[in-house]
Structure formats: structure tokens, C-alpha cells
Amino acid sequence: MHLDALRLRDRDRALAREWLLADGAGGYASSTVLLCPTRRYHGLWVPALRPPLARHVVLSHIDERLIAGGCETWLSTT
């Protein structure tokens, strides 16, 4: 799938695009292309604790900030 900047500027269209990355052990990571979890099973780390069952969203989003040169910028996945 190719996503150009124009498609990502359309919020509704970008929120409708999702990705999923399987880890090969029953777990996965998934979200929208904007990294906005719109479904309850979206998560950046969803391991299968007892493969192939018992999946739990362990990490749903990250809130980080960057401080450089006296400027502060929030980097967030939500």
C-alpha cells in the first residue's frame, strides 16, 4: 500500500487505513496509519501469553517529548 501526503491529510480517510504486523508467535501490533487506536484491539504490543490464545494489549500508545535547544515538542501516538 502506498500512502502519499495528500491521503494522510484527509483525517477520515487516514483513520480508515490500518496496518497489522504479526510477530510469528501469536502476537501482533496494529493501528491506523495515523497511529490513532480506533479499535479496542489496536495496540503497539499485543503478545499471545498462551499461544495462540490469551492475547492482551500490553502497550496501546506512547507519550514522549523531545527537548532540544530550549524547545519542547510532544511526540505522541495518540
SEZA-253872 format. One record per residue (C-alpha): x, z, y; residue in three letters. Coordinates in steps of 0.2 Angstrom, whole numbers, plus 5000, padded with zeros to 4 digits. Example, Ala and Ser with C-alpha at 12.3 -4.5 7.8 and 13.67 -1.06 7.14 Angstrom:
// SEZA-253872
@c1 = 5062 c3 = 5039 c2 = 4978 res = ALA
@c1 = 5068 c3 = 5036 c2 = 4995 res = SER
END
This chain:
// SEZA-253872
@c1 = 5000 c3 = 5000 c2 = 5000 res = MET
@c1 = 5007 c3 = 4995 c2 = 5017 res = HIS
@c1 = 5001 c3 = 5006 c2 = 5032 res = LEU
@c1 = 5006 c3 = 5000 c2 = 5049 res = ASP
@c1 = 5005 c3 = 5009 c2 = 5065 res = ALA
@c1 = 4988 c3 = 5002 c2 = 5070 res = LEU
@c1 = 4980 c3 = 5008 c2 = 5055 res = ARG
@c1 = 4986 c3 = 5025 c2 = 5057 res = LEU
@c1 = 4980 c3 = 5026 c2 = 5075 res = ARG
@c1 = 4962 c3 = 5025 c2 = 5068 res = ASP
@c1 = 4959 c3 = 5043 c2 = 5063 res = ARG
@c1 = 4944 c3 = 5040 c2 = 5052 res = ASP
@c1 = 4952 c3 = 5025 c2 = 5043 res = ARG
@c1 = 4969 c3 = 5035 c2 = 5040 res = ALA
@c1 = 4959 c3 = 5050 c2 = 5034 res = LEU
@c1 = 4951 c3 = 5039 c2 = 5021 res = ALA
@c1 = 4968 c3 = 5034 c2 = 5014 res = ARG
@c1 = 4975 c3 = 5046 c2 = 5001 res = GLU
@c1 = 4991 c3 = 5047 c2 = 4991 res = TRP
@c1 = 4995 c3 = 5056 c2 = 4974 res = LEU
@c1 = 5012 c3 = 5060 c2 = 4967 res = LEU
@c1 = 5012 c3 = 5066 c2 = 4949 res = ALA
@c1 = 5026 c3 = 5077 c2 = 4943 res = ASP
@c1 = 5025 c3 = 5072 c2 = 4924 res = GLY
@c1 = 5022 c3 = 5089 c2 = 4918 res = ALA
@c1 = 5003 c3 = 5090 c2 = 4923 res = GLY
@c1 = 5005 c3 = 5095 c2 = 4941 res = GLY
@c1 = 5004 c3 = 5084 c2 = 4957 res = TYR
@c1 = 5005 c3 = 5083 c2 = 4976 res = ALA
@c1 = 4991 c3 = 5074 c2 = 4985 res = SER
@c1 = 4984 c3 = 5072 c2 = 5003 res = SER
@c1 = 4979 c3 = 5060 c2 = 5016 res = THR
@c1 = 4992 c3 = 5049 c2 = 5024 res = VAL
@c1 = 4990 c3 = 5060 c2 = 5039 res = LEU
@c1 = 4994 c3 = 5075 c2 = 5028 res = LEU
@c1 = 4977 c3 = 5082 c2 = 5033 res = CYS
@c1 = 4970 c3 = 5090 c2 = 5017 res = PRO
@c1 = 4952 c3 = 5084 c2 = 5017 res = THR
@c1 = 4948 c3 = 5089 c2 = 4999 res = ARG
@c1 = 4949 c3 = 5106 c2 = 4991 res = ARG
@c1 = 4961 c3 = 5099 c2 = 4978 res = TYR
@c1 = 4973 c3 = 5092 c2 = 4990 res = HIS
@c1 = 4990 c3 = 5101 c2 = 4990 res = GLY
@c1 = 5008 c3 = 5098 c2 = 4993 res = LEU
@c1 = 5012 c3 = 5108 c2 = 4977 res = TRP
@c1 = 4999 c3 = 5109 c2 = 4963 res = VAL
@c1 = 5008 c3 = 5114 c2 = 4947 res = PRO
@c1 = 4999 c3 = 5115 c2 = 4930 res = ALA
@c1 = 5003 c3 = 5133 c2 = 4925 res = LEU
@c1 = 4997 c3 = 5130 c2 = 4907 res = ARG
@c1 = 4998 c3 = 5111 c2 = 4905 res = PRO
@c1 = 4988 c3 = 5101 c2 = 4905 res = PRO
@c1 = 4976 c3 = 5114 c2 = 4912 res = LEU
@c1 = 4976 c3 = 5128 c2 = 4924 res = ALA
@c1 = 4981 c3 = 5119 c2 = 4940 res = ARG
@c1 = 4982 c3 = 5129 c2 = 4956 res = HIS
@c1 = 4985 c3 = 5124 c2 = 4974 res = VAL
@c1 = 5001 c3 = 5134 c2 = 4977 res = VAL
@c1 = 5006 c3 = 5126 c2 = 4994 res = LEU
@c1 = 4992 c3 = 5117 c2 = 5004 res = SER
@c1 = 5001 c3 = 5114 c2 = 5020 res = HIS
@c1 = 5017 c3 = 5119 c2 = 5030 res = ILE
@c1 = 5018 c3 = 5125 c2 = 5048 res = ASP
@c1 = 5036 c3 = 5123 c2 = 5055 res = GLU
@c1 = 5043 c3 = 5122 c2 = 5073 res = ARG
@c1 = 5058 c3 = 5114 c2 = 5079 res = LEU
@c1 = 5068 c3 = 5122 c2 = 5094 res = ILE
@c1 = 5082 c3 = 5111 c2 = 5101 res = ALA
@c1 = 5089 c3 = 5110 c2 = 5119 res = GLY
@c1 = 5077 c3 = 5123 c2 = 5125 res = GLY
@c1 = 5062 c3 = 5113 c2 = 5120 res = CYS
@c1 = 5049 c3 = 5118 c2 = 5106 res = GLU
@c1 = 5039 c3 = 5106 c2 = 5095 res = THR
@c1 = 5027 c3 = 5111 c2 = 5082 res = TRP
@c1 = 5029 c3 = 5101 c2 = 5066 res = LEU
@c1 = 5014 c3 = 5104 c2 = 5055 res = SER
@c1 = 5005 c3 = 5096 c2 = 5040 res = THR
@c1 = 4988 c3 = 5101 c2 = 5046 res = THR
END
